[in-house]
Amino acid sequence: MAKITFKENPVTLLGQEVKPGDKAPDFTVLANDLSEVSLSDTSGKVRLISVVPSIDTGVCDQQTRRFNEEAASLDGVEVLTISVDLPFAQKRWCAAAGIENLQVLSDHRDLSFGKNYGVAIEELRLLARSIFVINSEGEVTYTEYVSEATNHPDYEAAINAAKEAK
């Protein structure tokens, strides 16, 4: 399992770590209108999944804004941001932040994504900061479990992995 800290304190991740070469586990999360969204809804596309602990915090805000900007030039790549924030809070934040090029989704209901990708933090009921790239065949081609949840991911590596996954 990935070793993750949150504010330098070790945390326990629920589920199994996903690695490049693995078949991407399916999941069910909620869109801002409370409709269910699963990985299979975007089958046949390259997916870049940006995972943040809480959309309304500094690093998470910056991460989501950065991937929103990058998504505009990532042809054929579906960019998703997943957190455990309530869908209503996500919708309000997205409207205020001008997020239009990616979809922000909530894993609040049952941690389906968090448990299936090994990023649910047991002690905090948040998701560990991480990035996953899944190719159009449903295979994981890139993962980053950010070792300290308050740090930024490697944006360039994730963007390049998404471009190469086509």
FENRA-V216324 format. One record per helix or strand. SS is the DSSP state (H for helix, E for strand). FROM is the first residue (numbers start at 0). TO is the last residue. If there is no record, write none. Layout:
ss->SS from->FROM to->TO
ss->SS from->FROM to->TO
This chain:
ss->E from->4 to->5
ss->E from->8 to->9
ss->E from->12 to->13
ss->E from->22 to->22
ss->E from->27 to->29
ss->E from->35 to->37
ss->H from->38 to->41
ss->E from->45 to->50
ss->H from->57 to->70
ss->E from->76 to->82
ss->H from->86 to->96
ss->E from->102 to->105
ss->H from->111 to->115
ss->E from->119 to->120
ss->E from->125 to->126
ss->E from->129 to->133
ss->E from->138 to->144
ss->E from->147 to->147
ss->H from->154 to->163
